[in-house]
Amino acid sequence: MNEYGVILFFTTSSAIRSEKILKKEGYTVKLIPTPRQFSSDCGIALSFIWEERDSVEQMLTEAHVEIDAVRKI
Amino acid sequence: MIYLDNAATSWPKPPEVLKAMVYVLERAGGNPGRSGHQLSIEAARVMYDTREDIARFFNIRDPMRIIFTGNATHAINIVLRGLLKPGDRVVTSSMEHNAVMRPLRSLEEQGLIVDVVSCDSNGSLDLGDIVEAVDATTRLVVINHASNVVGTILPVAEVASIAHKAGALLLVDAAQTAGVMPIDVKAFGIDFLAFTGHKGLQGPPGVGGLVIGDHIDTSQVEPLMRGGTGSQSEMEAQPEYLPDKFESGTPNIVGIAGLRAGLNWVVNKDIELIRAQEKEFISAIIEGLSGIKGVNVYGTLNPEKTVAIVSFTAANKRVSEIGLNLDEGYGILTRVGLHCAPAAHKTISTFPEGTVRLSPGIFTTPNQIKKVMRSLKEIVNL
């Protein structure tokens, strides 16, 4: 079974933007309410397959998306 | 009915705009950025997609630099009240709307230095006067892209370059041009662009925005309002990042969806064609009015130098009477008076009486213009 991670953002706009960018590239991502154990910065977070962490982060960095944190769930 | 008041608000709206607004209420009715459920996320998607479309439309790289506001006035106030400090100097033109003049005059009472550069009686700006007015102490230049009284287009790119040479920033009020003339924020060198959604962009009233240039350091701009953003809820201080810093409170998501549909409608229709159609209307109106005895037309009388706004007065009739006759006798809807721009009317010497303003729009037809000219001839020659 896949392990998942979440990307936490400062603003909802960045979360939506990241979903759009990653979906377009074929990544399995999903917007979810931010797990309470991590942060309350932004109401929604983006879950992804943990194995793809490096390439996911790289994609978002290249697109100049500001990320608050990346955590395993 | 013939609607010639598109400079106040465009009407009717493209059917796509109404559909997009209904869609949001039916299918994306959550509060964007607040909750994490699917209706909230769908609303946030609508809002973000609109940001992207607006960023592309005005040629801005970063969609987070599109700040949604209630209207252009709100966007102008964010910059004027957020950027300027007592002792700062501002240069503006004598053709500004009260959306610019009133906040400036109020800030003047708190120590802002306001320098109003006079335009000529056609509403045109002499760039030499701007060069003379702008100096190293100037923090900001504020000008409209086109006058809401006579439609005269101001050379914003040239003003930007003069402002930047002196180290000042430029705020452009694009209330009358967004959606009817191409605006390239980057190429023009605009630092802040205030626009409204309900005029040329064909959206509903109650939504507009501020475009902040990619290079602008926003830490120098204080937010006009502080409050909930759905982000950083553990903090009682306003977030510093964009767009949240300037977007407190539940946004007008229904209006934003309508604005997006309107903007895309304009893009599909092709803004160059819209502009070409406007020029034909301006020519026809100016030609028609010049054939009516006792009528005085204001502005450049040159369709290349004006948006679709023509102002006139008549020697033997008050503007209010003309407006009422047009409405009641012919079903022709215009606007008369000062159009919230007393300084502009002083510039063109129509203060305090004002003018009759004809502003055709995207759904106006050449036959309607002909009918308006025939009707005016009857009314004015009575």
Interface residues (C-beta under 8 A of the other chain):
Chain A: F10 T11 T12 S13 S14 A15 I16 R17 E19 K20 L31 I32 P33 T34 S40 D41 C42 G43 I44 H64 E66
Chain B: P32 G33 R34 S35 G36 H37 S40 I41 A44 R45 M47 Y48 R51 E52 D62 P63 M64 T229 G230 S231 Q232 S233 E234 P239 Y241 L242 P243 D244
